[in-house]
């Protein structure tokens, strides 16, 4: 793709304007098919990555025909450009809906960061594609990225221009500060994704850094709101609810599924960060309890309560532990007597059936 015009004689600016045209300017029927094709591409990227995705994969997920695809897009790259623009708009709407403008401004900052992280975590494959393959599409991709960053910066400025922020002596943040906040979050997210980590783990540090930077404009009462937990499988507006951390107990919003005695028995079975037995990774108990809770309540993975963290994390670890035998050991440990006298703890769920389930069921 050339810097000025593509092989159809369309300039980069014209292409961006065409893809970003409001839906009201398009035929409603064609727009519906277009949306299905974009969702088809997104699903294929999550399934096998953009590089391996073919037109056949896109139309299979979209339940459309190749003819329909080529009526909407000239190439797979054109479809990706449109998908990235749609994803950027969705991110902005997600953050806007999540923030309660009447809440204390630190709480608003946490809500915004939680919404950002939740959106990225919901489509990690697409987020990786935006880092790896998308820039190779050339200047038009760069324009899409700049448009997204500018729109997000405008959003940060609008969100900081409200009564709770002014009440604490703050002023709307400058564009430069908004870009620093967004750039930091983007780079942190990219690093975690590239290293195969859990994006949900950056929530607390991302919120803390954002509040610290915003605090240069509104220094009063930096800790006036409790931390917010990352939503899992919930509507964007659910991120308005703050979930405080409680010392010595699970976070509010998460059911305590295991007793401390039960956890003490299975904790040594948890793999370390290197995959070998040893010091458990952080949040293993939360993940184990999420798996057991989901099985006991007979709910889809996406319907796990927000207090358990991102449902994708529980699903992935359940699949991994089922494959390597860890979950079988957990089940066996939970079936053993709790005390020397032979008393058994009340079962946390139908653990015996978990390993046999298909991990892909959501």
Secondary structure, DSSP 8 states (H G I E B T S, - for coil): --SSB-TTS-BHHHHHHHHTS-GGGS-HHHHHHHHHHHHHHHHHHHHH-TTT--HHHHHHHHT--HHHHHHH-SSHHHHHHHHHHHHHHHHHHHHHHH--TTS-HHHHHHHHHHHHHHHHHHTHHHHHHHHHTGGGG-HHHHHHHHHHHHHHHHHHHHHTSSHHHHHTT-----HHHHHHHHHHHHHHHHHHHHTT--GGGGHHHHHHHHHHHHTTT--TTTTSS-------S--GGGGGS-----TTS--TTS---S-HHHHHHHHTTSB-TTSSBSS--TTHHHHHHHHHHHHHHT--GGGS-GGG--HHHHHHHHHHHHHHTHHHHHHHHHHS-SSTT-------S-GGGTTTS-TT--
